[in-house]
Amino acid sequence: MHATLSEIRKAPEGIIKAQEAFESVKDEISLPRRITYTGCGSSNFLSQLLAMATNALGGEGFSLPSSEFLNARNYYFLNHELIVAISRSGETTEVLKVLDVANSKTLGITAYESSLSRNADYSLVVHTPEESVVMTHSFQAFYFAYLQLLRNSYGFDPYDHSDVVELSKEALANEDYVKWMVEDFDFKRVFFLGSGILYPVALEGMLKMKEMALFWSEACQTFEVRHGFKSVIDSETLVVLMVDYEHEWHEKLIKELQGQGAKVLLIGKESLGAKYFIEMPRSDSLLKPIFVLPVVQLLSYYKAVKRGLNPDNPRFLEKVVRW
């Protein structure tokens, strides 16, 4: 078995590790209201999720890739009391350099005791080591651990992590369906669509498909696909539509895209006429990314396997990105 598949399947275990990490710091760290989040690659998309969650809970969150923070921050409005820097390895060059130029307190999120955890003012170490080059279950674990800390800091009750563990298992139960779908439709390109809290998940799905399967993929906010993007959607295209709440526009969009010959996988509450459908576990909106991510990770994994590739070690990529 590839390490990547084993690690995708560890999503429920990652939630347990996330809860342990939260419990270890909840009495020591109280998050302020104005926070800038930064990271690279998957960690950049995670930073976008965390900024959205901050805004949804009454704070002011902003996300910026670490390279932009270092080289182009004068083009962005930065008004923070805390910088949260994210790196799975804790050794990513750009992320560590952000600490050097930070003009506020810093918090590092990482899977290891590392340069990031040692050099940041505060650290949240979520012990979810991964052998694979690509980031999988640690993404959800980082998100959940910090979401718990955010809720605790802002006066909301933390989630019952045991419920989240069980719902993660429900999401992973779709593995056979995803594997079958990849065999059923030999798509040549894939679009990931999501709105709000699911838009960064669409971006992460796009990246996972590129990393694992070395495959052409695109992502955009759901209804933006109608403004130019749809010109390349045809009978060889799979559209992965992630829906937090359904309304008539979603059904119209599915008809439009499938009318162009594409096949749509809808991840949500109802199929709305999509060719493929995976029911999302019912939960609070801020938890939805935790249950959608394993599905898009599995989709990328099985596409890689179908193409005869080893998703554990994609070409040109390194587990720790240093310069």
C-alpha positions in Angstrom: 0.0 0.0 0.0 1.2 3.5 -0.8 2.0 5.6 2.2 -0.3 8.3 0.8 -3.4 6.1 0.9 -2.5 5.0 4.5 -2.2 8.6 5.5 -5.5 9.7 3.9 -7.2 6.9 5.8 -5.7 8.3 9.1 -8.1 11.3 9.0 -10.0 10.2 12.1 -6.8 9.5 14.0 -5.6 13.0 12.9 -8.7 14.6 14.6 -7.8 12.8 17.9 -4.2 14.2 17.6 -5.6 17.6 16.8 -7.8 17.5 20.0 -4.7 16.5 22.0 -2.8 19.5 20.6 -5.6 21.9 21.4 -5.9 20.6 24.9 -2.2 21.1 25.5 -2.3 24.8 24.7 -5.9 26.0 25.4 -5.0 27.5 28.8 -1.8 29.1 27.5 -2.9 30.7 24.2 -5.7 33.2 23.7 -6.0 34.4 20.1 -6.5 38.1 19.4 -9.1 39.4 16.9 -6.8 40.6 14.1 -4.7 37.8 12.6 -2.7 37.3 9.4 -2.2 33.7 8.3 0.6 32.6 6.0 2.0 29.4 4.5 3.1 27.9 1.2 1.3 25.4 -1.1 -1.2 23.4 0.9 -0.4 25.4 4.0 -1.3 28.6 2.0 -4.7 27.1 1.2 -5.1 26.1 4.9 -4.2 29.7 5.8 -7.2 30.9 3.7 -9.5 28.5 5.5 -8.3 29.7 8.9 -8.8 33.4 7.8 -12.3 32.6 6.7 -13.1 30.8 10.0 -11.7 33.7 11.9 -14.0 36.1 10.1 -17.0 33.8 10.5 -16.4 33.7 14.3 -16.2 37.5 14.6 -12.5 38.2 14.2 -10.6 39.8 11.3 -8.6 37.2 9.4 -6.4 37.7 6.4 -4.3 35.2 4.4 -1.1 35.8 2.4 1.3 33.3 0.9 4.7 33.5 2.7 6.5 34.5 -0.5 4.2 37.5 -0.9 4.6 38.4 2.7 8.3 38.6 2.2 8.5 40.2 -1.2 5.3 42.1 -1.9 3.6 42.9 1.4 3.4 46.6 0.6 0.7 45.7 -1.9 -1.6 44.2 0.8 -3.4 45.7 3.8 -1.9 44.1 6.9 -3.3 45.1 10.2 -2.6 42.2 12.6 -2.0 41.5 16.2 -0.7 38.0 15.5 0.9 36.2 12.5 0.1 32.5 12.3 2.7 30.7 10.2 2.0 27.2 8.9 4.4 24.5 7.8 3.9 20.7 8.1 7.7 20.2 8.4 8.3 23.4 10.3 11.4 23.9 8.1 9.9 25.7 5.0 12.3 28.5 4.1 9.8 31.2 3.3 7.7 30.5 6.4 10.7 30.7 8.7 11.8 34.0 7.0 8.4 35.5 7.8 9.3 35.1 11.5 12.4 37.2 10.9 10.4 40.1 9.5 7.3 39.8 11.7 6.2 43.0 13.4 3.9 41.3 15.9 3.8 38.1 17.9 3.9 34.8 15.9 2.3 31.4 16.3 3.6 28.4 14.4 1.5 25.4 13.3 3.4 22.3 12.5 3.5 18.5 12.8 6.9 18.4 14.5 9.1 20.0 17.1 11.0 22.1 14.5 12.6 25.4 13.7 9.1 26.9 13.4 7.9 25.6 16.8 11.1 26.8 18.4 11.4 30.2 16.8 7.7 31.4 16.9 6.5 33.1 20.1 3.8 30.4 20.4 3.4 27.0 18.8 0.7 24.5 18.1 2.3 21.1 17.3 -0.2 18.6 15.9 1.6 15.3 15.9 0.6 14.0 12.5 3.8 12.9 10.7 3.5 11.9 7.1 5.9 9.8 5.0 4.4 10.9 1.7 5.6 14.1 0.0 2.0 15.4 -0.3 0.1 16.7 2.6 -3.1 14.8 3.4 -4.6 14.1 6.8 -2.4 16.5 8.6 -4.2 19.3 6.7 -7.5 18.5 8.4 -5.8 17.9 11.7 -4.1 21.3 11.7 -7.4 23.0 10.7 -9.4 21.3 13.5 -6.9 21.9 16.2 -6.7 25.6 15.4 -10.5 25.9 14.9 -10.9 24.5 18.4 -8.4 27.1 19.7 -10.2 29.9 17.8 -13.6 29.0 19.2 -12.2 28.7 22.7 -10.5 32.1 22.4 -13.6 33.8 21.0 -16.0 32.5 23.7 -17.6 29.6 21.7 -17.8 26.1 23.0 -15.2 23.8 21.2 -16.7 21.1 19.1 -17.1 17.5 20.4 -14.1 15.9 18.7 -15.6 12.4 19.1 -18.4 13.5 16.8 -15.9 14.8 14.2 -14.0 11.5 14.4 -17.1 9.5 13.5 -18.1 11.9 10.7 -14.6 11.6 9.3 -15.1 7.8 9.2 -18.3 8.4 7.3 -16.4 10.5 4.7 -13.8 7.9 4.3 -16.5 5.2 3.7 -16.8 6.7 0.2 -13.4 5.3 -0.9 -14.8 2.4 -3.0 -17.2 4.8 -4.7 -14.4 7.2 -5.6 -12.2 4.3 -6.9 -15.1 3.0 -9.0 -15.8 6.5 -10.4 -12.2 6.9 -11.5 -12.5 3.6 -13.4 -15.9 4.5 -14.8 -14.8 7.8 -16.3 -11.3 8.3 -17.7 -11.5 12.1 -17.5 -8.7 14.2 -19.1 -9.1 17.3 -17.0 -10.8 18.2 -13.7 -12.3 21.3 -12.3 -12.9 21.8 -8.5 -15.6 24.3 -7.6 -16.5 25.6 -4.2 -17.9 28.7 -2.5 -17.1 30.3 0.8 -15.5 27.9 3.3 -15.2 25.3 0.5 -13.3 27.5 -2.0 -9.9 26.8 -0.3 -10.9 23.1 -0.4 -11.3 23.4 -4.1 -7.9 25.0 -4.4 -6.4 22.2 -2.3 -8.2 19.6 -4.5 -6.6 21.2 -7.6 -3.2 21.0 -6.0 -3.6 17.4 -4.8 -4.5 16.4 -8.4 -1.4 18.1 -9.7 0.9 16.7 -7.0 -0.2 13.1 -6.9 -1.5 12.5 -10.4 0.6 15.0 -12.3 -2.6 16.0 -14.0 -4.2 19.1 -15.4 -6.6 20.6 -12.9 -8.3 23.9 -12.2 -10.2 25.5 -9.4 -12.4 28.6 -9.0 -15.3 29.9 -6.9 -18.4 28.0 -8.0 -20.3 30.4 -10.2 -17.2 32.0 -11.5 -16.8 29.0 -13.8 -19.5 30.5 -16.0 -17.3 33.5 -16.7 -14.6 32.2 -19.1 -13.5 29.1 -17.3 -16.2 26.9 -18.9 -14.7 27.4 -22.3 -12.4 24.4 -21.7 -15.1 22.1 -20.1 -16.2 19.3 -22.4 -16.9 15.6 -22.6 -13.5 14.7 -21.2 -13.9 16.9 -18.1 -14.9 16.0 -14.6 -16.3 18.8 -12.5 -16.1 18.3 -8.7 -18.8 20.6 -7.2 -18.6 21.0 -3.5 -21.8 22.4 -2.0 -22.4 23.6 1.5 -26.1 24.5 0.9 -28.0 23.9 -2.3 -30.2 26.4 -4.2 -31.5 26.6 -7.7 -28.4 28.1 -9.2 -26.5 24.9 -8.4 -29.0 22.8 -10.3 -28.9 25.1 -13.3 -25.1 25.0 -13.3 -25.0 21.2 -13.3 -27.4 21.2 -16.3 -25.3 23.7 -18.1 -22.0 21.9 -17.5 -23.4 18.4 -18.3 -25.0 20.0 -21.3 -21.4 20.7 -22.5 -20.7 17.0 -22.1 -18.9 17.2 -18.8 -19.7 14.8 -15.9 -20.3 16.4 -12.5 -19.5 14.9 -9.1 -21.5 16.7 -6.5 -20.4 16.5 -2.9 -23.3 17.8 -0.7 -26.7 17.0 0.5 -28.6 16.2 -2.7 -27.5 15.0 -6.2 -29.4 17.8 -8.1 -29.1 15.7 -11.3 -25.3 15.3 -11.2 -23.9 12.1 -12.8 -22.0 11.3 -9.6 -23.0 12.1 -6.0 -21.4 11.7 -2.6 -23.4 12.8 0.4 -21.6 15.1 2.8 -22.0 14.3 6.5 -24.3 16.9 8.1 -22.4 19.2 10.3 -21.7 22.8 11.2 -20.5 24.7 8.1 -17.0 25.4 9.5 -16.5 21.6 9.9 -17.4 20.8 6.2 -13.8 21.1 4.9 -12.8 18.2 7.2 -15.2 15.8 5.5 -14.8 17.0 1.9 -11.0 16.9 1.9 -10.6 13.1 2.2 -12.8 12.7 -0.9 -10.7 15.0 -3.1 -7.6 13.4 -1.7 -8.8 9.9 -2.6 -9.9 11.1 -6.0 -6.4 12.4 -6.7 -4.8 9.2 -5.3 -6.8 6.8 -7.4 -6.3 9.0 -10.5 -2.5 8.7 -9.9 -2.7 5.0 -9.5 -4.8 4.6 -12.7 -2.0 6.6 -14.5 0.6 4.2 -13.2 2.2 6.8 -10.9 3.6 6.6 -7.4 1.8 9.3 -5.5 4.2 9.0 -2.6 7.0 10.6 -4.6 5.8 12.9 -7.3 8.4 14.1 -9.8 10.3 17.4 -9.0 8.7 17.7 -5.6 10.3 17.5 -2.1 8.8 16.7 1.2 10.6 19.7 2.8 10.9 22.8 0.6 14.0 24.7 1.4 16.1 27.3 -0.5 
